[in-house]
């Protein structure tokens, strides 16, 4: 590939009033590594783009974009490439004028940082080094685009709906999923990709919600049933009654029996107050 990079910017942070406008297209290919939730209008179609996404805009594609909730941050560069190189990229999974969500962008961002450094450098061989980093960047992008961790932005909202359903099940029915691997399979993601997506959407690990869902369901059984502690632990997904008792105490500060013998949670807190 012989891809030539023109203007470039690394980790640019714009205020909430920033609004990029290319009504007749950017004039060259524009690569954007989006680092904040954003709203794009591409060819007249409005798209919500999540952070950790990339977009390549064609030279003549009308494009407008801004931050969705405030500041807008990205890495970006304008570039030129031959028709043969574009065909090569497309055949290897790179799309144009369509936002694509990535599970991990740190490697790509680090490469853009290196390209930008060489772009503005006056050191010997800076152009050759910049061109080498640019080739590495696009090969790395191809590798990521062909991994199971890529989710198009159009599909991301659908996956988020499934993710919300999954999280609801964790609290309503702790036995619905047997393992993190089952959850990942339900989402059609790898185990690591699922865990990363879950954390990025909800702000904490799926294991935390697994535990919270089990404890919440156990509290419900303790309040409203005559089930034994062993039966409750089994219905909440625990293989060991003692593991359940230990985790319940860790999460609430009280044993299951103490919780059951008090009329309300507030009375427990007051009695220990």
ChimeraX commands (.cxc) that place a marker at each C-alpha (Angstrom):
marker #1 position 0.00,0.00,0.00 radius 0.5
marker #1 position 1.14,3.53,-0.80 radius 0.5
marker #1 position -1.08,5.67,1.42 radius 0.5
marker #1 position -0.08,9.32,1.89 radius 0.5
marker #1 position -1.11,11.12,5.08 radius 0.5
marker #1 position -1.72,14.88,4.94 radius 0.5
marker #1 position -2.97,16.85,7.95 radius 0.5
marker #1 position -3.18,14.86,11.18 radius 0.5
marker #1 position -4.25,15.35,14.79 radius 0.5
marker #1 position -3.86,13.17,17.87 radius 0.5
marker #1 position -6.27,13.13,20.81 radius 0.5
marker #1 position -7.93,16.43,19.89 radius 0.5
marker #1 position -10.52,17.51,22.43 radius 0.5
marker #1 position -13.14,20.04,21.31 radius 0.5
marker #1 position -15.66,21.87,23.48 radius 0.5
marker #1 position -19.41,21.24,23.37 radius 0.5
marker #1 position -19.94,23.92,20.69 radius 0.5
marker #1 position -17.70,22.13,18.18 radius 0.5
marker #1 position -19.48,21.15,14.97 radius 0.5
marker #1 position -17.44,19.82,12.04 radius 0.5
marker #1 position -19.03,20.57,8.67 radius 0.5
marker #1 position -18.07,19.15,5.28 radius 0.5
marker #1 position -21.18,19.86,3.15 radius 0.5
marker #1 position -19.39,18.85,-0.06 radius 0.5
marker #1 position -17.16,16.23,1.52 radius 0.5
marker #1 position -13.72,16.58,3.15 radius 0.5
marker #1 position -11.88,16.74,-0.20 radius 0.5
marker #1 position -9.62,13.84,0.72 radius 0.5
marker #1 position -10.18,10.61,2.61 radius 0.5
marker #1 position -10.75,11.41,6.29 radius 0.5
marker #1 position -10.03,8.85,9.00 radius 0.5
marker #1 position -11.61,9.48,12.42 radius 0.5
marker #1 position -10.95,7.48,15.57 radius 0.5
marker #1 position -13.87,8.62,17.71 radius 0.5
marker #1 position -13.22,8.81,21.46 radius 0.5
marker #1 position -16.50,10.31,22.69 radius 0.5
marker #1 position -20.17,9.57,22.07 radius 0.5
marker #1 position -21.09,11.56,18.98 radius 0.5
marker #1 position -23.74,12.36,16.41 radius 0.5
marker #1 position -22.78,12.07,12.73 radius 0.5
marker #1 position -24.73,13.00,9.64 radius 0.5
marker #1 position -23.25,11.08,6.71 radius 0.5
marker #1 position -24.83,11.43,3.27 radius 0.5
marker #1 position -27.89,12.90,4.95 radius 0.5
marker #1 position -28.33,9.99,7.38 radius 0.5
marker #1 position -28.10,10.79,11.10 radius 0.5
marker #1 position -26.20,8.23,13.12 radius 0.5
marker #1 position -25.43,7.99,16.82 radius 0.5
marker #1 position -21.81,6.90,17.11 radius 0.5
marker #1 position -20.44,5.49,20.35 radius 0.5
marker #1 position -16.95,6.22,21.60 radius 0.5
marker #1 position -14.32,3.69,20.53 radius 0.5
marker #1 position -15.43,3.75,16.88 radius 0.5
marker #1 position -13.74,4.48,13.58 radius 0.5
marker #1 position -15.08,6.08,10.40 radius 0.5
marker #1 position -13.46,6.61,7.01 radius 0.5
marker #1 position -15.19,9.35,5.03 radius 0.5
marker #1 position -14.89,9.40,1.23 radius 0.5
marker #1 position -13.60,12.67,-0.29 radius 0.5
marker #1 position -16.98,13.72,-1.72 radius 0.5
marker #1 position -19.29,12.41,1.02 radius 0.5
marker #1 position -21.19,15.20,2.83 radius 0.5
marker #1 position -20.43,14.83,6.52 radius 0.5
marker #1 position -21.23,16.69,9.74 radius 0.5
marker #1 position -20.41,15.64,13.29 radius 0.5
marker #1 position -20.34,16.81,16.90 radius 0.5
marker #1 position -20.29,15.49,20.45 radius 0.5
marker #1 position -23.53,13.83,21.56 radius 0.5
marker #1 position -23.46,15.00,25.17 radius 0.5
marker #1 position -20.77,17.66,25.33 radius 0.5
marker #1 position -17.10,17.65,24.35 radius 0.5
marker #1 position -15.96,15.81,21.24 radius 0.5
marker #1 position -12.60,13.99,21.15 radius 0.5
marker #1 position -10.90,12.09,18.34 radius 0.5
marker #1 position -7.72,11.19,16.48 radius 0.5
marker #1 position -7.90,12.11,12.81 radius 0.5
marker #1 position -5.98,12.39,9.59 radius 0.5
marker #1 position -6.60,13.21,5.94 radius 0.5
marker #1 position -5.05,10.83,3.42 radius 0.5
marker #1 position -4.89,9.83,-0.22 radius 0.5
marker #1 position -4.83,6.34,-1.70 radius 0.5
marker #1 position -5.06,4.71,-5.11 radius 0.5
marker #1 position -8.10,2.86,-6.39 radius 0.5
marker #1 position -6.16,-0.39,-6.09 radius 0.5
marker #1 position -5.35,0.31,-2.44 radius 0.5
marker #1 position -8.99,1.16,-1.73 radius 0.5
marker #1 position -10.09,-2.09,-3.35 radius 0.5
marker #1 position -7.54,-3.95,-1.22 radius 0.5
marker #1 position -8.90,-2.36,1.97 radius 0.5
marker #1 position -12.52,-3.12,1.08 radius 0.5
marker #1 position -11.71,-6.75,0.21 radius 0.5
marker #1 position -10.09,-7.05,3.63 radius 0.5
marker #1 position -13.09,-5.80,5.60 radius 0.5
marker #1 position -12.56,-2.04,5.76 radius 0.5
marker #1 position -15.75,-0.04,5.15 radius 0.5
marker #1 position -16.20,3.58,4.08 radius 0.5
marker #1 position -18.82,6.13,5.15 radius 0.5
marker #1 position -20.01,3.75,7.89 radius 0.5
marker #1 position -19.10,4.01,11.59 radius 0.5
marker #1 position -17.74,0.83,13.14 radius 0.5
marker #1 position -17.46,0.21,16.88 radius 0.5
marker #1 position -14.23,-1.38,18.14 radius 0.5
marker #1 position -13.70,-3.06,21.49 radius 0.5
marker #1 position -10.16,-1.70,21.75 radius 0.5
marker #1 position -8.64,1.39,20.12 radius 0.5
marker #1 position -5.46,1.92,22.16 radius 0.5
marker #1 position -3.14,0.30,19.60 radius 0.5
marker #1 position -4.60,2.32,16.73 radius 0.5
marker #1 position -4.44,5.54,18.73 radius 0.5
marker #1 position -0.81,4.86,19.66 radius 0.5
marker #1 position 0.06,4.38,15.98 radius 0.5
marker #1 position -1.65,7.65,15.05 radius 0.5
marker #1 position 0.42,9.32,17.75 radius 0.5
marker #1 position 3.60,7.96,16.13 radius 0.5
marker #1 position 2.47,8.99,12.64 radius 0.5
marker #1 position 1.72,12.50,13.92 radius 0.5
marker #1 position 5.13,12.75,15.60 radius 0.5
marker #1 position 6.96,11.83,12.39 radius 0.5
marker #1 position 4.66,14.07,10.33 radius 0.5
marker #1 position 5.80,17.13,12.27 radius 0.5
marker #1 position 9.39,15.97,12.73 radius 0.5
marker #1 position 12.38,17.37,10.84 radius 0.5
marker #1 position 14.60,14.42,11.73 radius 0.5
marker #1 position 16.30,12.28,9.12 radius 0.5
marker #1 position 14.04,9.71,7.42 radius 0.5
marker #1 position 10.91,11.13,9.09 radius 0.5
marker #1 position 8.90,10.73,5.87 radius 0.5
marker #1 position 9.98,7.13,5.39 radius 0.5
marker #1 position 9.22,6.31,9.03 radius 0.5
marker #1 position 5.82,8.03,8.80 radius 0.5
marker #1 position 4.95,6.02,5.71 radius 0.5
marker #1 position 6.00,2.80,7.42 radius 0.5
marker #1 position 3.83,3.55,10.46 radius 0.5
marker #1 position 0.94,4.37,8.13 radius 0.5
marker #1 position 1.21,0.97,6.45 radius 0.5
marker #1 position 1.37,-0.73,9.84 radius 0.5
marker #1 position -1.68,1.25,10.95 radius 0.5
marker #1 position -3.87,0.06,8.08 radius 0.5
marker #1 position -2.69,-3.54,8.38 radius 0.5
marker #1 position -3.52,-3.37,12.09 radius 0.5
marker #1 position -6.94,-1.90,11.24 radius 0.5
marker #1 position -7.55,-4.81,8.85 radius 0.5
marker #1 position -6.60,-7.28,11.56 radius 0.5
marker #1 position -9.04,-5.70,14.02 radius 0.5
marker #1 position -11.77,-5.42,11.37 radius 0.5
marker #1 position -11.56,-9.16,10.81 radius 0.5
marker #1 position -11.67,-10.06,14.50 radius 0.5
marker #1 position -14.82,-11.04,16.40 radius 0.5
marker #1 position -14.54,-7.89,18.50 radius 0.5
marker #1 position -15.91,-5.55,15.81 radius 0.5
marker #1 position -19.50,-4.33,15.98 radius 0.5
marker #1 position -20.94,-1.93,13.41 radius 0.5
marker #1 position -22.58,1.11,15.00 radius 0.5
marker #1 position -25.88,0.17,13.36 radius 0.5
marker #1 position -25.74,-3.19,15.12 radius 0.5
marker #1 position -24.43,-1.80,18.40 radius 0.5
marker #1 position -27.81,-0.43,19.47 radius 0.5
marker #1 position -29.37,-3.84,18.82 radius 0.5
marker #1 position -26.62,-5.49,20.84 radius 0.5
marker #1 position -27.21,-2.99,23.64 radius 0.5
marker #1 position -30.87,-4.01,23.68 radius 0.5
marker #1 position -29.81,-7.65,24.06 radius 0.5
marker #1 position -27.35,-6.60,26.72 radius 0.5
marker #1 position -30.08,-4.84,28.70 radius 0.5
marker #1 position -32.25,-7.97,28.39 radius 0.5
marker #1 position -29.32,-10.08,29.61 radius 0.5
marker #1 position -28.73,-7.83,32.60 radius 0.5
marker #1 position -32.43,-7.93,33.50 radius 0.5
marker #1 position -32.26,-11.73,33.47 radius 0.5
marker #1 position -29.32,-11.68,35.88 radius 0.5
marker #1 position -31.56,-10.04,38.46 radius 0.5
marker #1 position -34.85,-11.77,37.62 radius 0.5
marker #1 position -33.58,-15.30,37.09 radius 0.5
marker #1 position -30.05,-16.03,38.36 radius 0.5
marker #1 position -30.22,-19.55,36.87 radius 0.5
marker #1 position -30.91,-18.37,33.31 radius 0.5
marker #1 position -27.20,-18.17,32.38 radius 0.5
marker #1 position -24.83,-20.81,33.70 radius 0.5
marker #1 position -21.61,-18.93,33.04 radius 0.5
marker #1 position -19.97,-15.91,31.45 radius 0.5
marker #1 position -19.31,-18.09,28.41 radius 0.5
marker #1 position -23.07,-18.67,28.06 radius 0.5
marker #1 position -23.68,-14.92,28.20 radius 0.5
marker #1 position -20.98,-14.28,25.58 radius 0.5
marker #1 position -22.55,-16.91,23.31 radius 0.5
marker #1 position -25.96,-15.28,23.76 radius 0.5
marker #1 position -24.42,-11.97,22.62 radius 0.5
marker #1 position -22.49,-13.64,19.74 radius 0.5
marker #1 position -19.24,-12.24,21.11 radius 0.5
marker #1 position -16.03,-13.71,22.44 radius 0.5
marker #1 position -15.73,-13.94,26.21 radius 0.5
marker #1 position -13.31,-10.99,26.38 radius 0.5
marker #1 position -15.33,-8.95,23.89 radius 0.5
marker #1 position -18.53,-9.51,25.87 radius 0.5
marker #1 position -16.90,-8.57,29.18 radius 0.5
marker #1 position -15.43,-5.40,27.68 radius 0.5
marker #1 position -18.75,-4.38,26.11 radius 0.5
marker #1 position -20.63,-5.04,29.36 radius 0.5
marker #1 position -18.19,-2.93,31.37 radius 0.5
marker #1 position -18.23,-0.09,28.83 radius 0.5
marker #1 position -22.06,0.05,28.80 radius 0.5
marker #1 position -22.80,-0.41,32.51 radius 0.5
marker #1 position -19.61,0.90,34.11 radius 0.5
marker #1 position -18.73,-2.27,36.02 radius 0.5
marker #1 position -18.00,-5.95,35.42 radius 0.5
marker #1 position -20.64,-8.55,34.63 radius 0.5
marker #1 position -19.47,-10.57,37.64 radius 0.5
marker #1 position -20.50,-7.72,39.93 radius 0.5
marker #1 position -24.03,-7.88,38.52 radius 0.5
marker #1 position -24.09,-11.68,38.72 radius 0.5
marker #1 position -23.38,-11.42,42.44 radius 0.5
marker #1 position -25.78,-8.50,42.95 radius 0.5
marker #1 position -28.55,-10.35,41.09 radius 0.5
marker #1 position -28.08,-13.49,43.17 radius 0.5
marker #1 position -28.06,-11.59,46.45 radius 0.5
marker #1 position -31.12,-9.53,45.49 radius 0.5
marker #1 position -33.04,-12.69,44.56 radius 0.5
marker #1 position -31.93,-14.33,47.81 radius 0.5
marker #1 position -33.23,-11.36,49.79 radius 0.5
marker #1 position -36.56,-11.71,47.97 radius 0.5
marker #1 position -36.80,-15.40,48.90 radius 0.5
marker #1 position -35.79,-14.72,52.50 radius 0.5
marker #1 position -38.50,-12.07,52.84 radius 0.5
marker #1 position -41.35,-13.92,51.15 radius 0.5
marker #1 position -40.86,-17.69,51.34 radius 0.5
marker #1 position -40.28,-20.55,53.75 radius 0.5
marker #1 position -37.55,-22.08,51.62 radius 0.5
marker #1 position -34.54,-23.40,53.49 radius 0.5
marker #1 position -31.18,-21.67,53.18 radius 0.5
marker #1 position -29.96,-24.61,51.10 radius 0.5
marker #1 position -32.93,-24.34,48.73 radius 0.5
marker #1 position -32.45,-20.59,48.36 radius 0.5
marker #1 position -28.75,-20.95,47.65 radius 0.5
marker #1 position -29.52,-23.49,44.92 radius 0.5
marker #1 position -32.24,-21.33,43.33 radius 0.5
marker #1 position -29.84,-18.38,43.27 radius 0.5
marker #1 position -27.15,-20.25,41.37 radius 0.5
marker #1 position -24.86,-21.34,44.21 radius 0.5
marker #1 position -23.43,-24.86,44.22 radius 0.5
marker #1 position -22.47,-24.55,47.88 radius 0.5
marker #1 position -24.70,-23.41,50.73 radius 0.5
marker #1 position -21.63,-22.19,52.59 radius 0.5
marker #1 position -20.42,-20.14,49.63 radius 0.5
marker #1 position -23.85,-18.51,49.48 radius 0.5
marker #1 position -23.86,-17.74,53.21 radius 0.5
marker #1 position -20.36,-16.30,53.07 radius 0.5
marker #1 position -21.11,-14.12,50.03 radius 0.5
marker #1 position -24.44,-12.93,51.43 radius 0.5
marker #1 position -22.66,-11.81,54.60 radius 0.5
marker #1 position -19.92,-10.09,52.56 radius 0.5
marker #1 position -22.44,-8.20,50.44 radius 0.5
marker #1 position -24.99,-7.23,53.11 radius 0.5
marker #1 position -23.16,-7.43,56.42 radius 0.5
marker #1 position -25.67,-9.98,57.75 radius 0.5
marker #1 position -26.23,-13.72,57.56 radius 0.5
marker #1 position -29.26,-15.02,55.65 radius 0.5
marker #1 position -30.85,-16.12,58.93 radius 0.5
marker #1 position -30.35,-12.69,60.51 radius 0.5
marker #1 position -31.92,-11.06,57.49 radius 0.5
marker #1 position -34.90,-13.44,57.52 radius 0.5
marker #1 position -35.57,-13.02,61.23 radius 0.5
marker #1 position -35.90,-9.25,60.95 radius 0.5
marker #1 position -39.12,-7.70,59.65 radius 0.5
marker #1 position -37.45,-5.26,57.30 radius 0.5
marker #1 position -34.02,-4.31,56.05 radius 0.5
marker #1 position -34.33,-0.99,57.82 radius 0.5
marker #1 position -34.92,-2.71,61.15 radius 0.5
marker #1 position -31.74,-4.69,60.66 radius 0.5
marker #1 position -29.79,-1.50,60.04 radius 0.5
marker #1 position -31.35,0.18,63.06 radius 0.5
marker #1 position -30.61,-2.79,65.31 radius 0.5
marker #1 position -26.96,-2.72,64.23 radius 0.5
marker #1 position -26.84,1.08,64.14 radius 0.5
marker link #1:1,2 radius 0.2
marker link #1:2,3 radius 0.2
marker link #1:3,4 radius 0.2
marker link #1:4,5 radius 0.2
marker link #1:5,6 radius 0.2
marker link #1:6,7 radius 0.2
marker link #1:7,8 radius 0.2
marker link #1:8,9 radius 0.2
marker link #1:9,10 radius 0.2
marker link #1:10,11 radius 0.2
marker link #1:11,12 radius 0.2
marker link #1:12,13 radius 0.2
marker link #1:13,14 radius 0.2
marker link #1:14,15 radius 0.2
marker link #1:15,16 radius 0.2
marker link #1:16,17 radius 0.2
marker link #1:17,18 radius 0.2
marker link #1:18,19 radius 0.2
marker link #1:19,20 radius 0.2
marker link #1:20,21 radius 0.2
marker link #1:21,22 radius 0.2
marker link #1:22,23 radius 0.2
marker link #1:23,24 radius 0.2
marker link #1:24,25 radius 0.2
marker link #1:25,26 radius 0.2
marker link #1:26,27 radius 0.2
marker link #1:27,28 radius 0.2
marker link #1:28,29 radius 0.2
marker link #1:29,30 radius 0.2
marker link #1:30,31 radius 0.2
marker link #1:31,32 radius 0.2
marker link #1:32,33 radius 0.2
marker link #1:33,34 radius 0.2
marker link #1:34,35 radius 0.2
marker link #1:35,36 radius 0.2
marker link #1:36,37 radius 0.2
marker link #1:37,38 radius 0.2
marker link #1:38,39 radius 0.2
marker link #1:39,40 radius 0.2
marker link #1:40,41 radius 0.2
marker link #1:41,42 radius 0.2
marker link #1:42,43 radius 0.2
marker link #1:43,44 radius 0.2
marker link #1:44,45 radius 0.2
marker link #1:45,46 radius 0.2
marker link #1:46,47 radius 0.2
marker link #1:47,48 radius 0.2
marker link #1:48,49 radius 0.2
marker link #1:49,50 radius 0.2
marker link #1:50,51 radius 0.2
marker link #1:51,52 radius 0.2
marker link #1:52,53 radius 0.2
marker link #1:53,54 radius 0.2
marker link #1:54,55 radius 0.2
marker link #1:55,56 radius 0.2
marker link #1:56,57 radius 0.2
marker link #1:57,58 radius 0.2
marker link #1:58,59 radius 0.2
marker link #1:59,60 radius 0.2
marker link #1:60,61 radius 0.2
marker link #1:61,62 radius 0.2
marker link #1:62,63 radius 0.2
marker link #1:63,64 radius 0.2
marker link #1:64,65 radius 0.2
marker link #1:65,66 radius 0.2
marker link #1:66,67 radius 0.2
marker link #1:67,68 radius 0.2
marker link #1:68,69 radius 0.2
marker link #1:69,70 radius 0.2
marker link #1:70,71 radius 0.2
marker link #1:71,72 radius 0.2
marker link #1:72,73 radius 0.2
marker link #1:73,74 radius 0.2
marker link #1:74,75 radius 0.2
marker link #1:75,76 radius 0.2
marker link #1:76,77 radius 0.2
marker link #1:77,78 radius 0.2
marker link #1:78,79 radius 0.2
marker link #1:79,80 radius 0.2
marker link #1:80,81 radius 0.2
marker link #1:81,82 radius 0.2
marker link #1:82,83 radius 0.2
marker link #1:83,84 radius 0.2
marker link #1:84,85 radius 0.2
marker link #1:85,86 radius 0.2
marker link #1:86,87 radius 0.2
marker link #1:87,88 radius 0.2
marker link #1:88,89 radius 0.2
marker link #1:89,90 radius 0.2
marker link #1:90,91 radius 0.2
marker link #1:91,92 radius 0.2
marker link #1:92,93 radius 0.2
marker link #1:93,94 radius 0.2
marker link #1:94,95 radius 0.2
marker link #1:95,96 radius 0.2
marker link #1:96,97 radius 0.2
marker link #1:97,98 radius 0.2
marker link #1:98,99 radius 0.2
marker link #1:99,100 radius 0.2
marker link #1:100,101 radius 0.2
marker link #1:101,102 radius 0.2
marker link #1:102,103 radius 0.2
marker link #1:103,104 radius 0.2
marker link #1:104,105 radius 0.2
marker link #1:105,106 radius 0.2
marker link #1:106,107 radius 0.2
marker link #1:107,108 radius 0.2
marker link #1:108,109 radius 0.2
marker link #1:109,110 radius 0.2
marker link #1:110,111 radius 0.2
marker link #1:111,112 radius 0.2
marker link #1:112,113 radius 0.2
marker link #1:113,114 radius 0.2
marker link #1:114,115 radius 0.2
marker link #1:115,116 radius 0.2
marker link #1:116,117 radius 0.2
marker link #1:117,118 radius 0.2
marker link #1:118,119 radius 0.2
marker link #1:119,120 radius 0.2
marker link #1:120,121 radius 0.2
marker link #1:121,122 radius 0.2
marker link #1:122,123 radius 0.2
marker link #1:123,124 radius 0.2
marker link #1:124,125 radius 0.2
marker link #1:125,126 radius 0.2
marker link #1:126,127 radius 0.2
marker link #1:127,128 radius 0.2
marker link #1:128,129 radius 0.2
marker link #1:129,130 radius 0.2
marker link #1:130,131 radius 0.2
marker link #1:131,132 radius 0.2
marker link #1:132,133 radius 0.2
marker link #1:133,134 radius 0.2
marker link #1:134,135 radius 0.2
marker link #1:135,136 radius 0.2
marker link #1:136,137 radius 0.2
marker link #1:137,138 radius 0.2
marker link #1:138,139 radius 0.2
marker link #1:139,140 radius 0.2
marker link #1:140,141 radius 0.2
marker link #1:141,142 radius 0.2
marker link #1:142,143 radius 0.2
marker link #1:143,144 radius 0.2
marker link #1:144,145 radius 0.2
marker link #1:145,146 radius 0.2
marker link #1:146,147 radius 0.2
marker link #1:147,148 radius 0.2
marker link #1:148,149 radius 0.2
marker link #1:149,150 radius 0.2
marker link #1:150,151 radius 0.2
marker link #1:151,152 radius 0.2
marker link #1:152,153 radius 0.2
marker link #1:153,154 radius 0.2
marker link #1:154,155 radius 0.2
marker link #1:155,156 radius 0.2
marker link #1:156,157 radius 0.2
marker link #1:157,158 radius 0.2
marker link #1:158,159 radius 0.2
marker link #1:159,160 radius 0.2
marker link #1:160,161 radius 0.2
marker link #1:161,162 radius 0.2
marker link #1:162,163 radius 0.2
marker link #1:163,164 radius 0.2
marker link #1:164,165 radius 0.2
marker link #1:165,166 radius 0.2
marker link #1:166,167 radius 0.2
marker link #1:167,168 radius 0.2
marker link #1:168,169 radius 0.2
marker link #1:169,170 radius 0.2
marker link #1:170,171 radius 0.2
marker link #1:171,172 radius 0.2
marker link #1:172,173 radius 0.2
marker link #1:173,174 radius 0.2
marker link #1:174,175 radius 0.2
marker link #1:175,176 radius 0.2
marker link #1:176,177 radius 0.2
marker link #1:177,178 radius 0.2
marker link #1:178,179 radius 0.2
marker link #1:179,180 radius 0.2
marker link #1:180,181 radius 0.2
marker link #1:181,182 radius 0.2
marker link #1:182,183 radius 0.2
marker link #1:183,184 radius 0.2
marker link #1:184,185 radius 0.2
marker link #1:185,186 radius 0.2
marker link #1:186,187 radius 0.2
marker link #1:187,188 radius 0.2
marker link #1:188,189 radius 0.2
marker link #1:189,190 radius 0.2
marker link #1:190,191 radius 0.2
marker link #1:191,192 radius 0.2
marker link #1:192,193 radius 0.2
marker link #1:193,194 radius 0.2
marker link #1:194,195 radius 0.2
marker link #1:195,196 radius 0.2
marker link #1:196,197 radius 0.2
marker link #1:197,198 radius 0.2
marker link #1:198,199 radius 0.2
marker link #1:199,200 radius 0.2
marker link #1:200,201 radius 0.2
marker link #1:201,202 radius 0.2
marker link #1:202,203 radius 0.2
marker link #1:203,204 radius 0.2
marker link #1:204,205 radius 0.2
marker link #1:205,206 radius 0.2
marker link #1:206,207 radius 0.2
marker link #1:207,208 radius 0.2
marker link #1:208,209 radius 0.2
marker link #1:209,210 radius 0.2
marker link #1:210,211 radius 0.2
marker link #1:211,212 radius 0.2
marker link #1:212,213 radius 0.2
marker link #1:213,214 radius 0.2
marker link #1:214,215 radius 0.2
marker link #1:215,216 radius 0.2
marker link #1:216,217 radius 0.2
marker link #1:217,218 radius 0.2
marker link #1:218,219 radius 0.2
marker link #1:219,220 radius 0.2
marker link #1:220,221 radius 0.2
marker link #1:221,222 radius 0.2
marker link #1:222,223 radius 0.2
marker link #1:223,224 radius 0.2
marker link #1:224,225 radius 0.2
marker link #1:225,226 radius 0.2
marker link #1:226,227 radius 0.2
marker link #1:227,228 radius 0.2
marker link #1:228,229 radius 0.2
marker link #1:229,230 radius 0.2
marker link #1:230,231 radius 0.2
marker link #1:231,232 radius 0.2
marker link #1:232,233 radius 0.2
marker link #1:233,234 radius 0.2
marker link #1:234,235 radius 0.2
marker link #1:235,236 radius 0.2
marker link #1:236,237 radius 0.2
marker link #1:237,238 radius 0.2
marker link #1:238,239 radius 0.2
marker link #1:239,240 radius 0.2
marker link #1:240,241 radius 0.2
marker link #1:241,242 radius 0.2
marker link #1:242,243 radius 0.2
marker link #1:243,244 radius 0.2
marker link #1:244,245 radius 0.2
marker link #1:245,246 radius 0.2
marker link #1:246,247 radius 0.2
marker link #1:247,248 radius 0.2
marker link #1:248,249 radius 0.2
marker link #1:249,250 radius 0.2
marker link #1:250,251 radius 0.2
marker link #1:251,252 radius 0.2
marker link #1:252,253 radius 0.2
marker link #1:253,254 radius 0.2
marker link #1:254,255 radius 0.2
marker link #1:255,256 radius 0.2
marker link #1:256,257 radius 0.2
marker link #1:257,258 radius 0.2
marker link #1:258,259 radius 0.2
marker link #1:259,260 radius 0.2
marker link #1:260,261 radius 0.2
marker link #1:261,262 radius 0.2
marker link #1:262,263 radius 0.2
marker link #1:263,264 radius 0.2
marker link #1:264,265 radius 0.2
marker link #1:265,266 radius 0.2
marker link #1:266,267 radius 0.2
marker link #1:267,268 radius 0.2
marker link #1:268,269 radius 0.2
marker link #1:269,270 radius 0.2
marker link #1:270,271 radius 0.2
marker link #1:271,272 radius 0.2
marker link #1:272,273 radius 0.2
view
